């Protein structure tokens, strides 16, 4: 077939390492990709951004050979091609690092490195571990990083796991590296380290295509940015020829100002009464979870308190203890004036605790159950939904509709399965349920993970409104900009300990980032 070039923003024809022309993909009546033309040049860092449902995931699945386009072409090195499966895409040098890492946790890093592609000694076909280690050392040195290959993956920090994922793909000949939200679990310094590595790989000949909602990071790292909206490419430009405001306006079609003033919604209050008190809380590790080591924190009335930390340092375990999903070994949890350390979940909810889980798809929602049931779960045995011993269907629908309307959840029918909603609307549904009865304390874990720009703004507005109305929020997030913007005080957790507390007026990304990586209890800000 003849070589092909693709024209992109500005009318420039570019050589293509990986791309598409006129790509279309439909699922029934839903057109996920519509006439998508994408051109990723050799040795380019190319960002693809867009709201949930914009078609990014479908496009990446097509580029990996997981899905087949209805029409249009994939281009590799300027040549049209077609992938019948992931193996063919991989053979063409295309590899992807998913948001959830794919390492086997019980294997060592060196075992993960060669899993499925082990170097063998002939004729007895034994794994040549010396060759495996040599290839790992050579690639890590080429990337400018050091790795303890004998460490088990399940005990390895997330940024090192990400490096191993990258090196594993490079070892197998990957020339185009696709990365999905690569910074979502990293501390600020680790983000800078990752960016240095990606720039180094670019200079060495690797092409990088990454998907992100974080426009500041896109503008700091990428050479080219492409915006998708409703299945189409609506904007593509060199980063040097645009700015964050222009990109954001294309992401949301001018419907939202990305510098939303919600961050300044603040209710003046002394926070002089504690709603939540946690005293010397300890919990043992379960399987590969992190132990808690004497956690102390408080949340006051009308206050948003942030909990910042690198993923895997005890945040999840602490939240599980607070909401009743994990039994602490010692210490005390007090909600208002009541000791709830060993109370049931029902008692905690009756006492005014609400909970938005970090995993909305598996914990926050029942995906195959209707929208109306998901929006009212926990209230089905109480008036007005329950009358006597029976549920009133009309009252159920009205209650669900009122809750969803309050948070502007967009849906077709209340009887549709909740999985039919976009990620942002799924998250709003969880918030609609958990805030419906004005909880005294709302515990929110990773509220904007995987949510687009408008969804993020809506969730931030919900949290700010709760605070303004005198409610209290414990905000657990790996997004430092989010924590700093919304919180009155910020605790930093590392290695299962609280290593510092920072008031909002003294909080900045650099200070909190250093504390997140310290993990030795000697960094405090007053």
For each residue, the residues with C-beta under 8 A, 3 or more apart:
1: 4 79 80
2:
3: 78 79
4: 1 16 21 73 75 78 79 80
5: 13 14 15 16 78
6: 13 14 16 19 21 37 38 39 75
7: 11 12 13 14 37 39
8: 12 14 37 38 39 224 226 236
9: 12 235 236 237 238
10: 237 238 241
11: 7
12: 7 8 9
13: 5 6 7
14: 5 6 7 8 39 41
15: 5 41 42 78
16: 4 5 6 19 39 40 41 75 76 77 78
17: 40 41 42 43 44 76 77 175 176 207
18: 40 63 74 75 76 94 176 207 209
19: 6 16 37 38 39 40 74 75
20: 23 36 37 38 59 62 63 69 72 73 74 75
21: 4 6 37 72 73 75 80
22: 35 36 37 71 72 73
23: 20 33 35 36 37 38 59 62 69 71 72 73 74
24: 31 33 34 35 36 69 70 71 72
25: 31 32 33 58 62 67 69 70
26: 29 30 31 32 70
27: 30 32
28:
29: 26
30: 26 27
31: 24 25 26 34 231
32: 25 26 27 55 58 231
33: 23 24 25 36 55 58 59 62 69 231
34: 24 31 55 230 231 232
35: 22 23 24 72 232
36: 20 22 23 24 33 55 59 72 228 231 232 233
37: 6 7 8 19 20 21 22 23 233
38: 6 8 19 20 23 48 59 226 233 236
39: 6 7 8 14 16 19 75 236
40: 16 17 18 19 44 46 176 207 209 224
41: 14 15 16 17 44 46 207 223 224
42: 15 17 205 207
43: 17 202 203 205 206 207
44: 17 40 41 202 207 208 223 224
45: 198 199 202 208 210 221 222 223 224
46: 40 41 207 208 209 210 222 223 224 225 226
47: 210 211 212 218 221 222 224 225 226
48: 38 56 59 209 210 211 225 226 227 228
49: 56 211 212 213 215 218 225 226 227 228 247 251
50: 54 55 56 227 228 229 251 452
51: 54 229 251 252 424 452 453 454 455
52: 422 423 424 450 451 452 455
53: 230 422 423
54: 50 51 228 229 230 231 452
55: 32 33 34 36 50 58 59 228 230 231 232
56: 48 49 50 59 60 211 228
57: 60 61
58: 25 32 33 55 61 62 67 231
59: 20 23 33 36 38 48 55 56 62 63 228
60: 56 57 63 64 96 178 180 211
61: 57 58 64 66 67
62: 20 23 25 33 58 59 65 66 67 68 69 74
63: 18 20 59 60 74 89 94 178 209
64: 60 61 83 86 89 94 96 178
65: 62 83 84 85 86 87 88 89 90
66: 61 62 85 86
67: 25 58 61 62
68: 62 82 83 84
69: 20 23 24 25 33 62 72 73 74
70: 24 25 26
71: 22 23 24
72: 20 21 22 23 24 35 36 69
73: 4 20 21 22 23 69 80 81 82
74: 18 19 20 23 62 63 69 80 81 82 83
75: 4 6 16 18 19 20 21 39 78 79 80 81
76: 16 17 18 79 81 92 93 94
77: 16 17
78: 3 4 5 15 16 75
79: 1 3 4 75 76
80: 1 4 21 73 74 75
81: 73 74 75 76 92
82: 68 73 74
83: 64 65 68 74 86 88 89 92
84: 65 68 88
85: 65 66 88 89
86: 64 65 66 83 89 90
87: 65 90 91
88: 65 83 84 85 91 92
89: 63 64 65 83 85 86 92 94
90: 65 86 87 93 94 95 172 174
91: 87 88
92: 76 81 83 88 89
93: 76 90 173 174 175 176
94: 18 63 64 76 89 90 174 175 176 178
95: 90 169 172 174 176 177 178
96: 60 64 177 178 179 180
97: 101 162 165 166 169 177 178 179 180 182
98: 101 102 180
99: 180 181 184 450
100:
101: 97 98 158 161 162 165
102: 98 165
103: 107 109 112 153 161 164 165
104: 107 111 112 115 153
105: 152 153 154 288
106: 152 153 154
107: 103 104 111 112 115 152 153
108: 111 112 149 150 151 152 153
109: 103 112 113 136 147 148 149 150 151 152 153 156 160 164
110: 113 114 129 132 133 136 149 150
111: 104 107 108 114 115
112: 103 104 107 108 109 115 153 164 168
113: 109 110 132 135 136 149 164 167 168 171
114: 110 111 117 118 119 127 132 135 171
115: 104 107 111 112 118
116:
117: 114 171 172
118: 114 115 127 132
119: 114 127 128 131 132 135
120: 125 126 127 128
121: 124 125 126 127 128
122: 125
123:
124: 121
125: 120 121 122
126: 120 121
127: 114 118 119 120 121 132
128: 119 120 121 131 132
129: 110 132 133
130: 133 134
131: 119 128 134 135
132: 110 113 114 118 119 127 128 129 135 136
133: 110 129 130 136 137 149
134: 130 131 137 138
135: 113 114 119 131 132 138 139 171
136: 109 110 113 132 133 139 140 147 149 167 171
137: 133 134 140 141 149
138: 134 135 141 142
139: 135 136 142 143 167 170 171
140: 136 137 143 145 146 147 163 167
141: 137 138 144
142: 138 139 204
143: 139 140 163 166 167 170 197 200 201
144: 141 196 197 200
145: 140 163 197
146: 140
147: 109 136 140 160 163 164 167
148: 109 151
149: 108 109 110 113 133 136 137
150: 108 109 110
151: 108 109 148 155 156
152: 105 106 107 108 109 155 156
153: 103 104 105 106 107 108 109 112 156 161 164
154: 105 106 288
155: 151 152 288
156: 109 151 152 153 160 161 164
157: 160 161 310 312
158: 101 161 162 185 186 310 311 312
159: 162 163 186 187 190 193 194 310
160: 109 147 156 157 163 164
161: 101 103 153 156 157 158 164 165
162: 97 101 158 159 165 166 182 186 194
163: 140 143 145 147 159 160 166 167 197
164: 103 109 112 113 147 153 156 160 161 167 168
165: 97 101 102 103 161 162 168 169
166: 97 143 162 163 169 170 177 197 201
167: 113 136 139 140 143 147 163 164 170 171
168: 112 113 164 165 171 172
169: 95 97 165 166 172 174 177
170: 139 143 166 167 173 174 177 201 206
171: 113 114 117 135 136 139 167 168
172: 90 95 117 168 169
173: 93 170
174: 90 93 94 95 169 170 177 206
175: 17 93 94 205 206 207
176: 17 18 40 93 94 95 206 207 208 209
177: 95 96 97 166 169 170 174 201 206 207 208 209
178: 60 63 64 94 95 96 97 209 210 211
179: 96 97 182 208 209 210 211
180: 60 96 97 98 99 210 211
181: 99 184 211 212 213 450
182: 97 162 179 186 194 210 212
183: 186 191 194 212 214 217
184: 99 181 449 478
185: 158 310 311 312 478
186: 158 159 162 182 183 190 191 194 310 311 478
187: 159 190 191 310 513 516 517
188: 191 192 480 509 510 512 513 516
189: 192 193 513 514 517
190: 159 186 187 193 194 310 517
191: 183 186 187 188 194 195 217
192: 188 189 195 196
193: 159 189 190 196 197
194: 159 162 182 183 186 190 191 197 198
195: 191 192 198 199 217 220 221
196: 144 192 193 199 200
197: 143 144 145 163 166 193 194 200 201
198: 45 194 195 201 202 208 221
199: 45 195 196 202 203 221
200: 143 144 196 197 203 204
201: 143 166 170 177 197 198 204 205 206 208
202: 43 44 45 198 199 205 206 207 208
203: 43 199 200
204: 142 200 201
205: 42 43 175 201 202
206: 43 170 174 175 176 177 201 202
207: 17 18 40 41 42 43 44 46 175 176 177 202
208: 44 45 46 176 177 179 198 201 202
209: 18 40 46 48 63 176 177 178 179
210: 45 46 47 48 178 179 180 182 221 222
211: 47 48 49 56 60 178 179 180 181
212: 47 49 181 182 183 215 217 218
213: 49 181 450 451 452 453 456
214: 183 217 218
215: 49 212 218 219 244 247 248 251 258 453
216: 219 220 244 481
217: 183 191 195 212 214 220 221
218: 47 49 212 214 215 221 222 225 239 244 247
219: 215 216 222 225 239 243 244 247
220: 195 216 217
221: 45 47 195 198 199 210 217 218
222: 45 46 47 210 218 219 225 239
223: 41 44 45 46 238 239
224: 8 40 41 44 45 46 47 236 237 238 239
225: 46 47 48 49 218 219 222 235 236 237 239 242 247
226: 8 38 46 47 48 49 233 235 236
227: 48 49 50 233 234 235 236 247 250 251
228: 36 48 49 50 54 55 56 59 231 232 233 234
229: 50 51 54 232 234 250 251 253
230: 34 53 54 55
231: 31 32 33 34 36 54 55 58 228
232: 34 35 36 55 228 229
233: 36 37 38 226 227 228 236
234: 227 228 229 250 253
235: 9 225 226 227 247 250
236: 8 9 38 39 224 225 226 227 233
237: 9 10 224 225 241 242 246
238: 9 10 223 224 241 242
239: 218 219 222 223 224 225 242
240:
241: 10 237 238
242: 225 237 238 239 246 247
243: 219 246 247
244: 215 216 218 219 247 248 258
245: 248 249 258
246: 237 242 243 249 250
247: 49 215 218 219 225 227 235 242 243 244 250 251
248: 215 244 245 251 252 256 258 453
249: 245 246 252 253 254
250: 227 229 234 235 246 247 253
251: 49 50 51 215 227 229 247 248 452 453
252: 51 248 249 255 256 258 453 454
253: 229 234 249 250
254: 249
255: 252 454
256: 248 252 260 453 454 457
257: 260
258: 215 244 245 248 252 453
259:
260: 256 257 263 457 460 461
261: 264 265
262: 265 457 460 461 464
263: 260 460 464 485 486
264: 261
265: 261 262 461 464 465 467 468
266: 464 467 468
267: 302 467 468 469 470
268:
269: 301 302 303 470
270:
271: 300 301 302 303 488
272: 300 301
273: 300 301
274: 277 298 299 300 301 334
275: 299 300 301 303 335 336 440 441 472
276: 297 298 299 322 333 334 335 441 472 474
277: 274 298 332 333 334
278: 281 295 296 297 298 318 322 331 332 333 334
279: 296 331 332 333 334
280: 294 295 296 330 331 332
281: 278 292 294 295 296 318 321 328 330 331 332 333
282: 291 292 293 294 295 328 329 330 331
283: 291 292 317 321 326 327 328 329
284: 291 329
285: 288 289 290 291
286: 289 326
287:
288: 105 154 155 285
289: 285 286 316 317
290: 285 312 313 314 316 317 495 496
291: 282 283 284 285 314 317 496
292: 281 282 283 295 314 317 318 321 328 496
293: 282 314 495 496 497
294: 280 281 282 331 497
295: 278 280 281 282 292 314 318 331 493 496 497 498
296: 278 279 280 281 498
297: 276 278 305 307 491 498
298: 274 276 277 278 305
299: 274 275 276 303 305 441 472 473 474
300: 271 272 273 274 275 303 305 472
301: 269 271 272 273 274 275 470 472
302: 267 269 271 467 470 471 472
303: 269 271 275 299 300 467 472 473 488 489
304: 463 464 467 472 473 475 486 487 488
305: 297 298 299 300 472 473 474 475 487 488 489 490 491
306: 475 476 477 483 484 486 487 489 490 491
307: 297 315 318 474 475 476 477 483 490 491 492 493
308: 477 478 480 483 490 491 492 493 512 515 516
309: 313 314 315 478 492 493 494 516
310: 157 158 159 185 186 187 190 313 478 494 516 517
311: 158 185 186 315 478
312: 157 158 185 290
313: 290 309 310 493 494 495 496 516 519
314: 290 291 292 293 295 309 317 318 493 495 496 497
315: 307 309 311 318 319 445 476 493
316: 289 290 319 320 358 445
317: 283 289 290 291 292 314 320 321 326 496
318: 278 281 292 295 307 314 315 321 322 476 493
319: 315 316 322 323 355 358 443 445 476
320: 316 317 323 325 326
321: 281 283 292 317 318 325 326 327 328 333
322: 276 278 318 319 333 353 443 474
323: 319 320 345 348 353 355 443
324: 340 343 344 345 348
325: 320 321 345
326: 283 286 317 320 321
327: 283 321 342
328: 281 282 283 292 321 331 333 341
329: 282 283 284
330: 280 281 282
331: 278 279 280 281 282 294 295 328 341
332: 277 278 279 280 281 339 341
333: 276 277 278 279 281 321 322 328 339 340 341
334: 274 276 277 278 279 337 338 339 340 341
335: 275 276 338 340 348 351 352 353 440 441
336: 275 351 352 440
337: 334
338: 334 335 343 351
339: 332 333 334 343
340: 324 333 334 335 343 347 348 351 353
341: 328 331 332 333 334
342: 327
343: 324 338 339 340 347 348 351
344: 324 347 348
345: 323 324 325 348 349
346: 349 350
347: 340 343 344 350 351
348: 323 324 335 340 343 344 345 351 353
349: 345 346 352 353 354 378
350: 346 347
351: 335 336 338 340 343 347 348 440
352: 335 336 349 439 440 441
353: 322 323 335 340 348 349 439 440 441 442 443
354: 349 434 435 437 439 441 442 443
355: 319 323 434 442 443 444 445
356: 360 364 427 430 431 434 442 443 444 445 447
357: 360 363 364 430 445
358: 316 319 363 445 446 449 476
359: 362 363 364
360: 356 357 363 364 365 423 426 427 430
361: 364 365 367 426
362: 359
363: 357 358 359 360
364: 356 357 359 360 361 426 427 430
365: 360 361 369 374 418 419 426 429 430
366: 369 373 374 377 418
367: 361 417 418 419
368: 417 419
369: 365 366 373 374 417 418
370: 373 374 414 415 416 417 418
371: 374 375 400 404 411 413 414 415 416 417 418 420 421 429
372: 375 376 396 397 400 401 414 415
373: 366 369 370 376 377 380 396 400
374: 365 366 369 370 371 377 418 429 430 433
375: 371 372 399 400 403 404 409 429 432 433
376: 372 373 379 380 385 396 399 400 403 433
377: 366 373 374 380 433
378: 349 433
379: 376 382 385 399 436 437
380: 373 376 377 385 386 391 396
381: 385 386
382: 379 385 386
383: 386 387
384: 387 392 395 398 399
385: 376 379 380 381 382 391 392 395 396 399
386: 380 381 382 383 389 390 391 392
387: 383 384 390 391 392 395
388:
389: 386
390: 386 387
391: 380 385 386 387 395 396
392: 384 385 386 387 395 396
393: 396 397
394: 397 398
395: 384 385 387 391 392 398 399
396: 372 373 376 380 385 391 392 393 399 400
397: 372 393 394 400 401 414
398: 384 394 395 401 402
399: 375 376 379 384 385 395 396 402 403
400: 371 372 373 375 376 396 397 403 404 414
401: 372 397 398 404 405 414
402: 398 399 405 406
403: 375 376 399 400 406 407 432 433 436
404: 371 375 400 401 407 409 411 414 428 429 432
405: 401 402 408 409
406: 402 403 432
407: 403 404 428 429 431 432 435 458 462
408: 405 428 458
409: 375 404 405 421 425 428 429 432
410: 421 422 425
411: 371 404 414 416 420 421 425
412: 416 420
413: 371 416
414: 370 371 372 397 400 401 404 411
415: 370 371 372
416: 370 371 411 412 413 420 421
417: 367 368 369 370 371 420
418: 365 366 367 369 370 371 374 421 426 429
419: 365 367 368 426
420: 371 411 412 416 417
421: 371 409 410 411 416 418 425 426 429
422: 52 53 410 425 426
423: 52 53 360 426 427 450 451 452 455
424: 51 52 427 428 451 452 454 455 458
425: 409 410 411 421 422 428 429 455
426: 360 361 364 365 418 419 421 422 423 429 430
427: 356 360 364 423 424 430 431 447 448 451 455 459
428: 404 407 408 409 424 425 431 432 455 458 459
429: 365 371 374 375 404 407 409 418 421 425 426 432 433
430: 356 357 360 364 365 374 426 427 433 434
431: 356 407 427 428 434 435 447 459 462
432: 375 403 404 406 407 409 428 429 435 436
433: 374 375 376 377 378 403 429 430 436
434: 354 355 356 430 431 439 442
435: 354 407 431 432 438 439 442 462 466
436: 379 403 432 433
437: 354 379
438: 435 469 471
439: 352 353 354 434 435 442 471
440: 275 335 336 351 352 353 471 472
441: 275 276 299 335 352 353 354 471 472 473 474
442: 353 354 355 356 434 435 439 463 466 471 472 473 474
443: 319 322 323 353 354 355 356 473 474 476
444: 355 356 447 463 473 474 475 476 477
445: 315 316 319 355 356 357 358 476 477
446: 358 449 476 477 478
447: 356 427 431 444 451 459 463 475 477
448: 427 451 455 456 459 460 477 479 482
449: 184 358 446 478
450: 52 99 181 213 423
451: 52 213 423 424 427 447 448 455 456 459
452: 50 51 52 54 213 251 423 424 455 456
453: 51 213 215 248 251 252 256 258 456 457
454: 51 252 255 256 424 457 458
455: 51 52 423 424 425 427 428 448 451 452 458 459
456: 213 448 451 452 453 459 460 482
457: 256 260 262 453 454 460 461
458: 407 408 424 428 454 455 461 462
459: 427 428 431 447 448 451 455 456 462 463
460: 260 262 263 448 456 457 463 464 482 485 486
461: 260 262 265 457 458 464 465
462: 407 431 435 458 459 465 466
463: 304 442 444 447 459 460 466 467 473 475 486
464: 262 263 265 266 304 460 461 467 468 486
465: 265 461 462 468 469
466: 435 442 462 463 469 471 472 473
467: 265 266 267 302 303 304 463 464 470 471 472 473
468: 265 266 267 464 465
469: 267 438 465 466
470: 267 269 301 302 467
471: 302 438 439 440 441 442 466 467
472: 275 276 299 300 301 302 303 304 305 440 441 442 466 467
473: 299 303 304 305 441 442 443 444 463 466 467
474: 276 299 305 307 322 441 442 443 444
475: 304 305 306 307 444 447 463 482 483 486 487
476: 306 307 315 318 319 358 443 444 445 446
477: 306 307 308 444 445 446 447 448 480 482 483
478: 184 185 186 308 309 310 311 446 449
479: 448 482 483
480: 188 308 477 483 484 509 512 513
481: 216 484 485 509
482: 448 456 460 475 477 479 485 486
483: 306 307 308 475 477 479 480 486 487 490 507 512
484: 306 480 481 487 490 504 507 508 509 512
485: 263 460 481 482
486: 263 304 306 460 463 464 475 482 483
487: 304 305 306 475 483 484 490 504 507
488: 271 303 304 305 503 504
489: 303 305 306 501 502 503 504
490: 305 306 307 308 483 484 487 501 502 503 504 507 512
491: 297 305 306 307 308 498 500 501
492: 307 308 309 498 499 500 501 502 512 515 516 523
493: 295 307 308 309 313 314 315 318 496 497 498 499
494: 309 310 313 497 499 515 516 517 518 519 520
495: 290 293 313 314 499 519 520
496: 290 291 292 293 295 313 314 317 493
497: 293 294 295 314 493 494 519 521
498: 295 296 297 491 492 493 501
499: 492 493 494 495 515 518 519 520 521 522 523 524
500: 491 492 515 523 524 525
501: 489 490 491 492 498 524 525
502: 489 490 492 506 507 511 512 515 525
503: 488 489 490 506 507
504: 484 487 488 489 490 507
505:
506: 502 503 511 525
507: 483 484 487 490 502 503 504 511 512
508: 484 511 512
509: 188 480 481 484 512 513
510: 188 513 514
511: 502 506 507 508 514 515 525
512: 188 308 480 483 484 490 492 502 507 508 509 515 516
513: 187 188 189 480 509 510 516 517
514: 189 510 511 517 518 523
515: 308 492 494 499 500 502 511 512 518 523 525
516: 187 188 308 309 310 313 492 494 512 513
517: 187 189 190 310 494 513 514
518: 494 499 514 515 521 522 523
519: 313 494 495 497 499
520: 494 495 499 523
521: 497 499 518
522: 499 518
523: 492 499 500 514 515 518 520
524: 499 500 501
525: 500 501 502 506 511 515
526:
